[in-house]
Amino acid sequence: MRLPAHASIAQATESLSALLKEAGIAEHHSDARRLVCAAFGITHIDMVLRPDRKGGPEELANLEAFAKRRLLREPVTRILGTRGFWSLELTVRPHVLDPRPDTEVVVEACLDALGARTGDRISILDLGTGSGAIIAALLSECPLARGIAVDLSSEAAAAARHNLAALALSDRAIVLQQSWFDPLPGPFDLVVSNPPYINTGEIGDLDPEVCEFDPVLALDGGFDGLDAYRAIAERIRSWLSHDGILVLEIGATQAGAVKTIFENVGARFLGLRQDYAGHDRAMVWAL
Ligand SMILES: C[S@@+](CC[C@H](N)C(=O)[O-])C[C@H]1O[C@@H](n2cnc3c(N)ncnc32)[C@H](O)[C@@H]1O
């Protein structure tokens, strides 16, 4: 990227935004703003109030380095290493799924389904915890709850442990590095999962930000995207207490197929929730 020497905040933002736009990056303006703020060590407020402030050589070098990475389609959250999720700030690590805003709908569905029980000493199982986003958000909202978070990936388990500790939640959560095919303690009042749900054959067609930076283990749901739902359905009776709740994130076109899988094991459908774009995203079940 060619930035004029001593470019101002406004000039740097404009140049980077134009470059990202040319590279076909849809969110070019907001990405440029976030990267300039990080490179210059300023807030959005500084950016608005002092657009003419010149960048020093170190700040412009930081920005060049960020721009190179973004042009290789690395997501801004991975470049910066953090992501706001729910009311929390999470560390985003390589080889661990970058938690998505859509998954906040899963947290909302859990809290709504729990109702007044959010204040009780409930137990939560988070299957495929990744960065720990869901369990951390739930524990932050349910002050007496305790949870077990499970992930097959050692990088994910380490990331979840790190995030829970950083948020002072680790005394109420245990992270297990294992598969949901391995035995788990139980039963739980709430079982929640955002499992891998992309068809194997479609992973290569996803945006480079996803298929080149999120781990395959977090995306690949098998030939029809439904392997994890079948695995969870087979085991749900041993994990869920008699009055427990199951909440699942699903792909936008999967509601019908996932409904059939869980109805076949006798689960009771409680509801379906859409994400902010209006796509089916979270399903709520009981036994
Ligand atoms: C879509 S990601 C969700 C991550 C996180 N819950 C979130 O919402 O950001 C799915 C997670 O499931 C994990 N996973 C895949 N297969 C698994 C298995 N058999 N047992 C346990 N975890 C698994 C992946 O490593 C990944 O972290």
The ligand as an SDF file (V2000), in Angstrom:
LIG
                    3D

 27 29  0  0  0  0  0  0  0  0999 V2000
  -18.8720  -23.6810   14.5330 C   0  0  0  0  0  0  0  0  0  0  0  0
  -17.6040  -23.8660   15.7410 S   0  0  0  0  0  0  0  0  0  0  0  0
  -18.3620  -23.0590   17.1170 C   0  0  0  0  0  0  0  0  0  0  0  0
  -17.4010  -22.4210   18.0590 C   0  0  0  0  0  0  0  0  0  0  0  0
  -18.0680  -21.5560   19.1540 C   0  0  0  0  0  0  0  0  0  0  0  0
  -19.0520  -22.3080   19.9070 N   0  0  0  0  0  0  0  0  0  0  0  0
  -18.7240  -20.3340   18.5500 C   0  0  0  0  0  0  0  0  0  0  0  0
  -19.9600  -20.3070   18.4610 O   0  0  0  0  0  0  0  0  0  0  0  0
  -18.0200  -19.4100   18.1650 O   0  0  0  0  0  0  0  0  0  0  0  0
  -17.7340  -25.5930   16.1160 C   0  0  0  0  0  0  0  0  0  0  0  0
  -16.7310  -26.1140   17.1380 C   0  0  0  0  0  0  0  0  0  0  0  0
  -16.9520  -27.5290   17.2960 O   0  0  0  0  0  0  0  0  0  0  0  0
  -15.7080  -28.1810   17.4820 C   0  0  0  0  0  0  0  0  0  0  0  0
  -15.8720  -29.6030   17.1350 N   0  0  0  0  0  0  0  0  0  0  0  0
  -15.9500  -30.1600   15.9080 C   0  0  0  0  0  0  0  0  0  0  0  0
  -16.1250  -31.4900   16.0000 N   0  0  0  0  0  0  0  0  0  0  0  0
  -16.1580  -31.7780   17.3370 C   0  0  0  0  0  0  0  0  0  0  0  0
  -16.3400  -32.9860   18.0840 C   0  0  0  0  0  0  0  0  0  0  0  0
  -16.5210  -34.1640   17.4980 N   0  0  0  0  0  0  0  0  0  0  0  0
  -16.3400  -32.9060   19.4250 N   0  0  0  0  0  0  0  0  0  0  0  0
  -16.1710  -31.7150   20.0520 C   0  0  0  0  0  0  0  0  0  0  0  0
  -16.0090  -30.5440   19.4100 N   0  0  0  0  0  0  0  0  0  0  0  0
  -16.0020  -30.5750   18.0570 C   0  0  0  0  0  0  0  0  0  0  0  0
  -14.7610  -27.3960   16.5770 C   0  0  0  0  0  0  0  0  0  0  0  0
  -13.4200  -27.5620   16.9610 O   0  0  0  0  0  0  0  0  0  0  0  0
  -15.2610  -25.9510   16.7390 C   0  0  0  0  0  0  0  0  0  0  0  0
  -14.5590  -25.2700   17.7500 O   0  0  0  0  0  0  0  0  0  0  0  0
  1  2  1  0
  2  3  1  0
  2 10  1  0
  3  4  1  0
  4  5  1  0
  5  6  1  0
  5  7  1  0
  7  8  2  0
  7  9  1  0
 10 11  1  0
 11 12  1  0
 11 26  1  0
 12 13  1  0
 13 14  1  0
 13 24  1  0
 14 15  1  0
 14 23  1  0
 15 16  2  0
 16 17  1  0
 17 18  1  0
 17 23  2  0
 18 19  1  0
 18 20  2  0
 20 21  1  0
 21 22  2  0
 22 23  1  0
 24 25  1  0
 24 26  1  0
 26 27  1  0
M  CHG  2   2   1   9  -1
M  END
$$$$
